Amino acid sequence: MNKDGATPSRTLARLRRILAATEADARPRGPARAAFRLGLPALDDWLGGGLMRGTLHEVYARQGADAAAAAGFGLGLASRAAEGGALVWARQDLVELDRGRLYGDGIAAFGLDPRRLLLARTRDPTAALRVAAEAARCPAVGAALVEIWGEPRSLDLTASRRLALAAAASGVTLVLIRLQAEPAPSAATSRWSVAASASTPLEANAPGPPAFDAALLRHRAGLHPRTWRLEWDRDRLSFATPLPRPLVPVPADGPAATRDDTPWRRAG
């Protein structure tokens, strides 16, 4: 959904109409508190069975260059929580100006049907939060992402509590993606710091799947911080452990090579 030429009130009105139509066509779900699994057993076991659905989760880009990695990790969380349901993605215009627009073919390459995605572009972070709140009130939405630049005053502890309460009431999972921001107190159930990682290359030296260095900074259940290196499996729509790095063979008639020629690609 593009806001060009539309006032914030018209944008919200249009969003409400689309969500109402989505809800009319969807099967009622009601509030849900069950956990959703990320797909990697070791990670899910550490999290006590996965992450809680119908709550707010935060994803911080570790550095400016990790914005795409944070967005990809957040999209992975949202898609796992949605279980095939509709996705709403609210993006602040400043994010698109600095990092570029979402690309339909890229969403498809991630394994998702772009037709499931309802995109809302907003002029400022306050409008993005309003879109997220509207999406959270619609139980037909599987999950919603909101991507915000910097540390706006409108995104304080009170605002995060409103989002968390709306998510709890409807069962919609919210994923808040923070760019160029430092972790701050919020009502999020989990908080992550994400950076791009080197992915395992495919045949013919093709770039491998998106890879992430994901650190759990905080969890309401009191879990200790921990870091995982993950890849995204587009076929299973699941996080996975990267394949082991291939070993360089030792020549039979000479010393082993001192230089590692194994190709790697930065993805995420």
Disulfide bonds with the S-S distance in Angstrom:
none
